[in-house]
């Protein structure tokens, strides 16, 4: 064992390379302000830099998904909403009548449904 260790390097301690940094909030704020002013001046002059174009691109992306979702929903007309309300009202009244009177309510509904279908198909023909 001793012979092998003569030809190899002995392990040394690990060194930690720490470079202390100084943070100056006033200098940092001044730097951000200068960058913002420079971007505004570039926009006024019509000069398009990579950073300015990326910023504009990102700002357009930010709300585009929500705007597309709002546009994709079809707007319901008043007649569709009224029709849906009428159907829900009819079904709820039918259930109440069925629990109250039983089979006679079912026979009454069997008379109302063909009348509704007649009115519906009559509108389709026009």
C-alpha positions in Angstrom: 0.0 0.0 0.0 2.8 2.4 0.8 4.3 2.1 -2.7 1.0 3.2 -4.5 0.6 6.2 -2.2 4.1 7.5 -3.2 3.0 8.0 -6.9 -0.4 9.6 -6.2 -1.3 13.0 -4.9 -2.4 13.2 -1.3 -5.9 14.6 -0.9 -6.1 18.3 0.1 -8.8 20.2 1.9 -11.5 21.8 -0.3 -11.3 25.5 -0.7 -14.3 27.7 -0.7 -14.1 30.7 -3.0 -16.3 33.3 -1.5 -16.5 36.8 -3.0 -18.3 39.2 -0.8 -20.8 41.5 -2.6 -21.9 44.9 -1.6 -25.6 45.8 -2.1 -26.4 49.5 -2.5 -30.2 50.0 -2.8 -29.8 53.6 -4.1 -27.5 52.5 -6.9 -29.8 49.6 -7.8 -32.8 51.9 -7.9 -30.9 54.4 -10.1 -29.9 51.6 -12.5 -33.5 50.4 -12.8 -34.7 53.9 -13.4 -32.1 54.5 -16.1 -33.1 51.3 -17.9 -36.7 52.3 -17.8 -36.0 55.8 -19.1 -33.8 54.3 -21.8 -36.6 52.0 -23.0 -39.1 54.9 -23.1 -36.7 57.0 -25.1 -36.1 54.1 -27.5 -39.8 53.6 -28.0 -40.3 57.4 -28.7 -37.5 57.3 -31.2 -38.8 54.2 -32.9 -35.8 52.2 -32.1 -36.7 48.6 -31.4 -34.3 46.7 -29.2 -34.5 43.0 -28.4 -35.4 43.7 -24.8 -38.2 46.2 -25.8 -39.7 43.8 -28.4 -39.6 40.9 -25.9 -41.3 43.1 -23.3 -44.0 44.1 -25.7 -44.4 40.5 -26.8 -44.8 39.2 -23.3 -47.3 41.9 -22.4 -49.5 40.9 -25.4 -49.3 37.3 -24.3 -50.2 38.0 -20.7 -54.0 38.6 -21.2 -54.5 36.9 -24.6 -55.6 33.6 -23.1 -58.3 35.1 -21.0 -59.4 37.3 -23.9 -59.6 34.3 -26.2 -61.7 32.4 -23.6 -64.1 35.3 -23.4 -64.4 35.5 -27.2 -64.9 31.7 -27.6 -68.0 31.6 -25.5 -71.0 32.1 -27.7 -73.4 34.7 -26.4 -76.9 33.4 -25.6 -79.8 35.2 -26.9 -82.8 36.0 -24.7 -85.0 33.4 -26.4 -82.6 30.6 -25.5 -82.4 31.6 -21.9 -86.2 32.0 -21.7 -86.6 28.5 -23.3 -84.2 27.0 -20.8 -86.0 28.6 -17.9 -89.4 27.4 -19.2 -88.2 23.8 -19.5 -86.7 23.9 -16.0 -89.9 25.4 -14.6 -92.0 22.7 -16.4 -89.9 19.9 -15.1 -89.9 21.2 -11.5 -93.7 21.7 -11.6 -94.1 18.2 -13.1 -92.1 16.6 -10.3 -94.0 18.5 -7.6 -97.3 17.4 -9.2 -96.2 13.8 -9.6 -95.2 13.6 -6.0 -98.5 15.2 -5.0 -101.0 13.4 -7.2 -99.1 10.5 -8.7 -100.1 8.9 -12.1 -102.7 11.6 -13.0 -99.9 14.1 -13.2 -98.0 11.8 -15.6 -101.1 11.6 -17.8 -101.4 15.4 -17.8 -97.7 15.7 -18.8 -98.4 13.3 -21.7 -101.0 15.7 -22.9 -98.7 18.8 -22.6 -95.6 17.3 -24.3 -97.3 16.7 -27.7 -98.7 20.2 -27.6 -95.2 21.6 -27.0 -93.7 19.5 -29.8 -96.4 20.8 -32.2 -95.6 24.4 -31.3 -91.9 23.7 -31.7 -92.2 22.1 -35.1 -94.6 24.7 -36.3 -91.9 27.4 -35.7 -89.3 25.3 -37.6 -91.5 25.2 -40.7 -91.6 29.0 -41.0 
